[in-house]
Amino acid sequence: MTKNGLDFVTKGDTHLNLKVGMCDDYSKFIVDFFEHFEKKGFHFNYVSPVNEPK
């Protein structure tokens, strides 16, 4: 789903690393992921769409 094939942005790049048209697929992945763990009894208070939020 990423432009550079990695799960992080290439050094110096300040743009979103998702390929064009992948936002819906990425959003579905995030929702499916958290629904899966919620059903198993794990609760998350928030989600950050970036690898290491500041």
VOPAGU-2260 file (C-alpha; in pm, 1 decimal, decimal comma):
REM VOPAGU-2260
SITE   aa  ch    i         X         Y         Z
SITE  MET   A    0       0,0       0,0       0,0
SITE  THR   A    1     298,8     235,4      35,1
SITE  LYS   A    2     482,6     435,4    -229,3
SITE  ASN   A    3     827,4     319,5    -120,4
SITE  GLY   A    4     731,0     -37,2     -22,8
SITE  LEU   A    5     826,8      28,5     339,1
SITE  ASP   A    6     621,9      93,3     651,8
SITE  PHE   A    7     795,4     427,5     704,0
SITE  VAL   A    8     861,9     738,6     497,6
SITE  THR   A    9    1190,8     764,9     312,5
SITE  LYS   A   10    1424,8    1011,5     484,4
SITE  GLY   A   11    1352,5    1366,5     376,4
SITE  ASP   A   12    1007,1    1288,6     236,3
SITE  THR   A   13     735,5    1492,0     404,9
SITE  HIS   A   14     437,0    1348,8     217,6
SITE  LEU   A   15     195,9    1067,1     292,5
SITE  ASN   A   16     355,7     733,6     204,6
SITE  LEU   A   17      32,6     568,9      83,8
SITE  LYS   A   18      -5,0     502,8    -287,1
SITE  VAL   A   19    -270,7     708,1    -463,9
SITE  GLY   A   20    -612,0     546,8    -416,6
SITE  MET   A   21    -513,0     338,4    -112,8
SITE  CYS   A   22    -667,4     552,8     163,8
SITE  ASP   A   23    -994,5     357,3     164,6
SITE  ASP   A   24    -811,8      22,8     175,5
SITE  TYR   A   25    -584,7     145,2     454,4
SITE  SER   A   26    -882,7     275,2     651,9
SITE  LYS   A   27   -1058,1     -61,6     616,3
SITE  PHE   A   28    -742,5    -241,3     731,3
SITE  ILE   A   29    -722,9     -22,6    1044,7
SITE  VAL   A   30   -1092,2     -75,5    1126,5
SITE  ASP   A   31   -1071,1    -453,1    1068,5
SITE  PHE   A   32    -758,5    -474,1    1285,1
SITE  PHE   A   33    -915,0    -298,2    1581,6
SITE  GLU   A   34   -1248,2    -478,1    1549,9
SITE  HIS   A   35   -1060,4    -809,4    1560,2
SITE  PHE   A   36    -878,5    -723,8    1883,4
SITE  GLU   A   37   -1184,9    -560,5    2040,7
SITE  LYS   A   38   -1370,2    -891,8    1992,5
SITE  LYS   A   39   -1082,6   -1067,8    2172,8
SITE  GLY   A   40   -1114,8    -833,6    2471,6
SITE  PHE   A   41    -840,1    -585,9    2392,7
SITE  HIS   A   42    -949,4    -222,2    2396,9
SITE  PHE   A   43    -762,0      69,2    2247,1
SITE  ASN   A   44    -833,5     428,1    2348,2
SITE  TYR   A   45    -698,1     580,1    2029,4
SITE  VAL   A   46    -521,1     499,1    1706,0
SITE  SER   A   47    -254,1     699,9    1530,1
SITE  PRO   A   48    -222,2     648,2    1154,7
SITE  VAL   A   49     150,2     717,9    1174,4
SITE  ASN   A   50     420,3     483,8    1296,5
SITE  GLU   A   51     553,9     691,7    1585,2
SITE  PRO   A   52     323,3     974,8    1691,8
SITE  LYS   A   53     478,0    1266,0    1876,3
